[in-house]
Each structure stands twice: as structure tokens, then as C-alpha cells.
């Protein structure tokens, strides 16, 4: 900041002293890292788990990043520069007014949602200062060194304001329109990724900033990561006063840290030996842990703040098809037990409409049902996917098992009725488990159940953002399993896709837009309860070979709605659905797991 009040100087000096203390405490670790980097690449030096995460986050088709990580070359695709321009658009200069009448100070900030801006606590320490301060976008020069026309937005801490001095961040709302009437949404935003492993020791970072309150500037790859702490990252960098609140980027222009302090040289007054940024994952963890005091409107503002990088495992070894089990493997597999819940609470297989029945992929013995360990599947010939799956979950006998990950064909039906790796190679399409892997893993046959879930019959094409994101659909699956575990209950869960004639065709397969679940449990009072759920992946299906940002909702719906959408008849299960007694037909949106009615 250009001119600081006594309080501002104190806050900034406190951050620098804390950074220096952390830096000094880890001298030995950092020196070991630097020595290692003289002979090793980041992939060879860093923690194997973090290396694995970093590799998984590399976008398909990006052969340059891995080449840099393993030290083969330092080439970049030409669009690296274009991505940098896009990344810089949401970065702004903050003009700080504190009501003292003195010349304002300056900092840097950047949009992380269409309405929320991230900067340092020592830049905007409280709502009062924020309400008097301004965010200036396009404060930069063109290629002829002429000043661009910048847009000035007021901050809106009355709508949202969250801050923490230890992590040195402030998250604040911005007014929707600038003084000249421009929309804040025209500047886009920088997604914040909660997953760790976005960068490795020895990799380089770039920083887009407003040094000393001047025009926007960038430091490109002159800054090496030298140390990683639980909440902070240390790196060498060229930054100045006013750069506080800058976005620290990895080579693929992901925000990895919020720049907040220079590290003073303990041996030379006035000199700095490194810079420190607050890890984005730590900021997101703090925000998630402090949402209880927020209003419903404020919770909505941060609902999509945290993003996950889709992990695309298209390495050749993950695409090797496992050897099919021999027919003897399935001889003892009785599948779904209609009497599993006990006490006469039978849950039979659903009846198929006549049209569906004609489309069933039959086994060699003429039967309709593929039975596995603790679950069953009925397949569609025309769609090459399951009409439905049904699994018995025993919370009292639940176990853990390592992933098998050897996907294989089921030899009991023709391979032409099963979608194999030709659908899933080198794209954003995941093999989404229908019977979730953990659900049938219980009892003495848990290992067999684990392996059975990796049949192509038990997967459906799901965009990786849908399949892997931390969302309420995955939360629902956890909720159902944990409910059975915690209450030592039994549960039966049906799952499947919804087939529509106009589903898009990709690689010769029609991709379902929606998926459903029907869960049946016997409550402590002996009464049966049936609930149904529906979710759509439609926002992600515009391009199945690219990153597609989007959001989706999970709904609790009536069992009768699932019956109407699928052509399945769940017998009398609708009579035990609490929603069937409500007049609403669309369903109840699930915004948090507490919204589920079991």
C-alpha cells in the first residue's frame, strides 16, 4: 500500500513478522528442498501423494505440463498467453479509504465468484473500511502505453463480509454495477479449487498484481515454490507494496495461493528474502467451517465458491480391460434378496413395462436378472446400460476394501450389450458406478462384492465434473450408507439412469441426462420408509471432451415420478413415500443433507 496509517502499518508488519518466523523455523527443510532440486525434478522430489494428485489434474491433451514436471523440456502451448489474459481479467486494484482523510492506500484483489472478491485482511480489515473502499477493474495500459478506461465498483460488505487475520484473507461482496453502469459479471472470476496437489515443490508460479497501486503487472515464472506449510506457501517473487491480495497462479493458471506478505531478511533490515501466500485450500476450509452464522442469502453467495478439478484417469493402464470371470464365479451369487429387510417387509424387483421387457438383455439361460454379490442388475440391449440396479446394504456388517479398478465384461450376456472402454477413453466421461462400490461390501463375501461392482454392466457414462465433484448427489450416497452404518440398519437401494429418445449420442451411445435413486429402510418403529431422488448432469453434456463449468441440483421426488420417468413399477413402495402425501409434483430441492426425509 502506498501510504499507511499506524494501524495499517502495524497489521502489515505483524503479517511480515509471522511470515519470517515460519520461514526461519523451516530453514533446514527448505535448504534440503533446494539442494534436492539441483538434481531432481519436482516429480522426483515432492511427496508421492501430491505428485499423483498433480498428475491427475493435468488436462487431457496437455502434453507440455507433464514434460515440464519430469524435466524433459520447458515448452508451453501458445495459448498459455491467452489463458493468462483471461486469468488477469478478474484482477483489480483496490483503493483503500479509511475515513481519516489521508491519501488512500492501495491493494490488489480478484473476483472468485460473480459477486465476491478476495483480498487480504490487512487490506480490508473490517466492513467499515470496505464500505468506503473501491475496486477498480481494467486499471492497466494498452500496447501503446495508453491508460485504458477503468471501471470503478463500490464494495458491499453489508451483503457479504468474512475475514480472518491469521490466514490474512477477506472475502467481500461487490456491487453489481460500476459507476458507469458496467456489470461486474463482465469480468468473470477465478475458480478456487479446494483439492490439494495443484502444484509441486520446484514448480514456478506467476503473480498478477497492482504493484504500489500502479497499473496491472505480471511476474511470469520467475518465482519458484521453495516450501509448503499446512496453511502457507513460500516462493521467490518480485512483488511490491500494493501487491497484497494478488492471485498466485500455477503454470496452468489455477489460483494456488493468496499473496499476503514478504518475508523480511532477519540479518539485513529493509531487505526481503522470499514471499508468502496463504493456501487456497486453507481459505476454503475456513469458509466452510464458518458458515453457520451466515444468513441464507449469504450461504447462497458462497454455495459455488469451491470447485473441484475433474480428475481424468485416462492413462493406458487404467484402460486395460480385466479378464472376465469364469461362469463358476457367479454360481453362488444370489443378488438382491427381496426379503432382505426382514419382518415381512419384502421389496421385490420392479416390474418392467412391456416395451422395456422386450428390450432386456437376457442371460444365456433366458433369465432377465444379472445377480452379483449383494446386488442385481437388469440391462437394456438398445442402450447397453442398466435399466436399474438394486443393492442390499447391511450397516451392521459393513466393511472396507481397496479398489479393484479392473473393469471387465460380464460373460453371461453378449459384450455388444455392454459399454466398454471405447466409450471412456481420452475424454471427460467417467465410468460412474450405479451400485456404489462401498454399498455391497459387507459380510463374509465382501471381497467378491467389491470386485463385482467393477463390471461394465454396473457403470453409466457420467461427466467427470458430475461424477467426482463434491456435491449433494455424492453426499446423498454417503448419507444413505452412513445412516445404515450408524444405525446398524439394513437398506435396499435402487439406482438407474433415465432414458429419453432425445438423449445426445456420443461415440455411438445415447448419454443419459438424469439419474435416480429409490431407498427403502425399516425404521425403528417397524414402519417401512421409501424415498426417491433425482439429479441431472445435463449442464455438463455440451462438450464431453472438455471442461464444462456448471451446477446442478439434487431433488427428493415422489416414487411415482420415478415410475413415470422410467417405465418401472416399484409395486407398493410408493405407499411408504412421505412425499406422496404432498401436493407438490416437482419435488423438494436438497440444498443440504438435513433436507433429506427418510
C-alpha positions, 0 to 999 in steps of 0.5 A, spaced: 500 500 500 502 506 498 501 510 504 499 507 511 496 509 517 499 506 524 494 501 524 495 499 517 502 499 518 502 495 524 497 489 521 502 489 515 508 488 519 505 483 524 503 479 517 511 480 515 513 478 522 509 471 522 511 470 515 519 470 517 518 466 523 515 460 519 520 461 514 526 461 519 523 455 523 523 451 516 530 453 514 533 446 514 527 443 510 527 448 505 535 448 504 534 440 503 528 442 498 533 446 494 539 442 494 534 436 492 532 440 486 539 441 483 538 434 481 531 432 481 525 434 478 519 436 482 516 429 480 522 426 483 522 430 489 515 432 492 511 427 496 508 421 492 501 423 494 501 430 491 505 428 485 499 423 483 494 428 485 498 433 480 498 428 475 491 427 475 489 434 474 493 435 468 488 436 462 487 431 457 491 433 451 496 437 455 502 434 453 507 440 455 505 440 463 507 433 464 514 434 460 515 440 464 514 436 471 519 430 469 524 435 466 524 433 459 523 440 456 520 447 458 515 448 452 508 451 453 502 451 448 501 458 445 495 459 448 498 459 455 498 467 453 491 467 452 489 463 458 493 468 462 489 474 459 483 471 461 486 469 468 488 477 469 481 479 467 478 478 474 484 482 477 483 489 480 486 494 484 483 496 490 483 503 493 483 503 500 479 509 504 479 509 511 475 515 513 481 519 516 482 523 510 489 521 508 491 519 501 488 512 500 492 506 500 492 501 495 491 493 494 490 488 489 484 483 489 480 478 484 473 476 483 472 468 485 465 468 484 460 473 480 459 477 486 465 476 491 472 478 491 478 476 495 483 480 498 487 480 504 485 482 511 490 487 512 487 490 506 480 490 508 480 489 515 473 490 517 466 492 513 467 499 515 473 500 511 470 496 505 464 500 505 468 506 503 473 502 499 473 501 491 475 496 486 477 498 480 477 493 474 481 494 467 486 499 471 492 497 466 495 500 459 494 498 452 500 496 447 501 503 446 502 505 453 495 508 453 491 508 460 485 504 458 478 506 461 477 503 468 471 501 471 470 503 478 465 498 483 463 500 490 464 494 495 458 491 499 460 488 505 453 489 508 451 483 503 457 479 504 463 480 509 468 474 512 475 475 514 480 472 518 487 475 520 491 469 521 490 466 514 490 474 512 484 473 507 477 477 506 472 475 502 467 481 500 461 482 496 461 487 490 456 491 487 453 489 481 454 495 477 460 500 476 459 507 476 458 507 469 453 502 469 458 496 467 456 489 470 461 486 474 459 479 471 463 482 465 469 480 468 468 473 470 472 470 476 477 465 478 475 458 480 478 456 487 479 449 487 479 446 494 483 439 492 490 439 494 496 437 489 495 443 484 502 444 484 509 441 486 515 443 490 520 446 484 514 448 480 514 456 478 508 460 479 506 467 476 503 473 480 498 478 477 498 484 481 497 492 482 504 493 484 504 500 489 497 501 486 500 502 479 497 499 473 496 491 472 503 487 472 505 480 471 511 476 474 511 470 469 515 464 472 520 467 475 518 465 482 519 458 484 515 454 490 521 453 495 516 450 501 509 448 503 506 449 510 499 446 512 496 453 511 502 457 507 506 457 501 513 460 500 516 462 493 521 467 490 517 473 487 518 480 485 512 483 488 511 490 491 507 494 496 500 494 493 501 487 491 497 484 497 491 480 495 494 478 488 492 471 485 498 466 485 497 462 479 500 455 477 503 454 470 496 452 468 493 458 471 489 455 477 489 460 483 494 456 488 495 461 493 493 468 496 499 473 496 499 476 503 506 478 505 514 478 504 518 475 508 523 480 511 531 478 511 532 477 519 540 479 518 539 485 513 533 490 515 529 493 509 531 487 505 526 481 503 528 474 502 522 470 499 514 471 499 508 468 502 501 466 500 496 463 504 493 456 501 487 456 497 485 450 500 486 453 507 481 459 505 476 454 503 476 450 509 475 456 513 469 458 509 466 452 510 467 451 517 464 458 518 458 458 515 453 457 520 452 464 522 451 466 515 444 468 513 441 464 507 442 469 502 449 469 504 450 461 504 447 462 497 453 467 495 458 462 497 454 455 495 459 455 488 465 458 491 469 451 491 470 447 485 473 441 484 478 439 478 475 433 474 480 428 475 481 424 468 484 417 469 485 416 462 492 413 462 493 406 458 493 402 464 487 404 467 484 402 460 486 395 460 480 391 460 480 385 466 479 378 464 472 376 465 470 371 470 469 364 469 461 362 469 463 358 476 464 365 479 457 367 479 454 360 481 453 362 488 451 369 487 444 370 489 443 378 488 438 382 491 434 378 496 427 381 496 426 379 503 432 382 505 429 387 510 426 382 514 419 382 518 415 381 512 417 387 509 419 384 502 421 389 496 421 385 490 424 387 483 420 392 479 416 390 474 418 392 467 413 395 462 412 391 456 416 395 451 422 395 456 421 387 457 422 386 450 428 390 450 432 386 456 438 383 455 437 376 457 442 371 460 444 365 456 439 361 460 433 366 458 433 369 465 432 377 465 436 378 472 444 379 472 445 377 480 452 379 483 454 379 490 449 383 494 446 386 488 442 385 481 442 388 475 437 388 469 440 391 462 437 394 456 440 391 449 438 398 445 442 402 450 447 397 453 446 400 460 442 398 466 435 399 466 436 399 474 440 396 479 438 394 486 443 393 492 442 390 499 446 394 504 447 391 511 450 397 516 451 392 521 456 388 517 459 393 513 466 393 511 472 396 507 476 394 501 481 397 496 479 398 489 479 393 484 479 398 478 479 392 473 473 393 469 471 387 465 465 384 461 460 380 464 460 373 460 453 371 461 450 376 456 453 378 449 459 384 450 455 388 444 450 389 450 455 392 454 459 399 454 466 398 454 472 402 454 471 405 447 466 409 450 471 412 456 477 413 453 481 420 452 475 424 454 471 427 460 466 421 461 467 417 467 465 410 468 460 412 474 458 406 478 450 405 479 451 400 485 456 404 489 462 400 490 462 401 498 454 399 498 455 391 497 461 390 501 459 387 507 459 380 510 463 374 509 463 375 501 465 382 501 471 381 497 467 378 491 462 384 492 467 389 491 470 386 485 463 385 482 461 392 482 467 393 477 463 390 471 461 394 465 454 392 466 454 396 473 457 403 470 453 409 466 457 414 462 457 420 467 461 427 466 467 427 470 465 434 473 458 430 475 461 424 477 467 426 482 465 433 484 463 434 491 456 435 491 449 433 494 448 427 489 455 424 492 453 426 499 446 423 498 450 416 497 454 417 503 448 419 507 444 413 505 450 408 507 452 412 513 445 412 516 445 404 515 452 404 518 450 408 524 444 405 525 446 398 524 440 398 519 439 394 513 437 398 506 435 396 499 437 401 494 435 402 487 439 406 482 438 407 474 439 412 469 433 415 465 432 414 458 429 419 453 429 418 445 432 425 445 438 423 449 445 426 445 449 420 442 456 420 443 461 415 440 455 411 438 451 411 445 445 415 447 448 419 454 443 419 459 441 426 462 438 424 469 439 419 474 435 416 480 435 413 486 429 409 490 431 407 498 427 403 502 429 402 510 425 399 516 425 404 521 425 403 528 418 403 529 417 397 524 414 402 519 417 401 512 420 408 509 421 409 501 424 415 498 426 417 491 431 422 488 433 425 482 439 429 479 441 431 472 448 432 469 445 435 463 449 442 464 455 438 463 453 434 456 455 440 451 462 438 450 464 431 453 471 432 451 472 438 455 471 442 461 464 444 462 463 449 468 456 448 471 451 446 477 446 442 478 441 440 483 439 434 487 431 433 488 427 428 493 421 426 488 415 422 489 416 414 487 411 415 482 415 420 478 420 415 478 415 410 475 413 415 470 420 417 468 422 410 467 417 405 465 418 401 472 413 399 477 416 399 484 409 395 486 407 398 493 413 402 495 410 408 493 405 407 499 411 408 504 413 415 500 412 421 505 412 425 499 406 422 496 402 425 501 404 432 498 401 436 493 407 438 490 409 434 483 416 437 482 419 435 488 423 438 494 430 441 492 436 438 497 440 444 498 443 440 504 443 433 507 438 435 513 433 436 507 433 429 506 426 425 509 427 418 510 
